[in-house]
Amino acid sequence: MHETFASGEQAVARQLIEMALSEDLSSLGDLTCQALISEDQTATVLVAARQPGVLAGATVGRMVFAKLDASVQWEELWPDGTRLSAGTIVARVTGPLATLLIGERTMLNFMTHLSGIATLTRKFVDAVKGTQAQILDTRKTLPGWRVLEKYAVRCGGGTNHRMGLYDGVLIKDNHLAAWTESASIASAVQTARSKSPEGVSIEVEVDSLEQLKDALKGNPDIVLLDNMSVETLREAVALCNSLAPAVKLEASGGVTLATVAEIASTGVERISVGALTHSAPALDLAFDWPASFPALR
């Protein structure tokens, strides 16, 4: 699954790259390169995977070097969304040696983080293969990084939940606790729909079958089933199919790779996993000299 890095994502990447290079170089630049590397030295370096995973952020890597020096050539060998084996060469980078060394860490910071998210997402997606369940991300993202992190989720085959508070209604337990007009969850759903822009999805969180029955009376688009056992999830699916089959059900709360397949087997259409973005380990990518790959000499 190959994802297009759209203009909005490019704009966010440019802002983050500018901040990243600024904090690394400050006003003095790279003192090590200034001391040891001459301006006329050039080189070719390879970006390589040191472990299996899924690639995300290759375009961001190219943008890092383009920001430093437009003469740097970035040859992309595999697009984002590609499954990588250990040893796969992702890109070939040619240009002034000092520029390559200056941009190395910033480029890897972006690509290892985003590829880590894509890799973890793909593991969850593979685990629910054969069911109707989609794997979704959440708003548990690093400030400023959300657009790129959610892009990485798509590179791994996942689906984006709402991007923020502005593009969907999700009535959670704290909203219901703070809402004083009625004790009815259905009433809260109906009120939210009447006051929201046309076409906006209305989702509500419940944590029991009784709350689910109440919520379904309001005809939400989605009901989030929070921290329910597998047995209760099965009952919830049967209840929804009986009372409101058009409503989609989303399981959430403590979902792991060890439990996600069984959760998907209950028949829920959506499974949201905060760990995709807040706990994904970085994928080990590295800057290697061509000499490390004898076949390329």
KAZI-V674426 format. One record per helix or strand of 2 or more residues. SS is the DSSP state (H for helix, E for strand). FROM is the first residue (numbers start at 1). TO is the last residue. If there is no record, write none. Layout:
# KAZI-V674426
ss,from,to
SS,FROM,TO
SS,FROM,TO
This chain:
# KAZI-V674426
ss,from,to
H,7,25
H,31,36
E,42,49
E,53,54
H,58,68
E,73,76
E,83,84
E,89,96
H,97,127
E,134,136
H,146,155
E,169,171
H,173,178
H,185,195
E,202,206
H,209,216
E,222,226
H,230,243
E,248,252
H,260,264
E,270,272
H,275,278
E,285,289
H,290,292
H,294,296
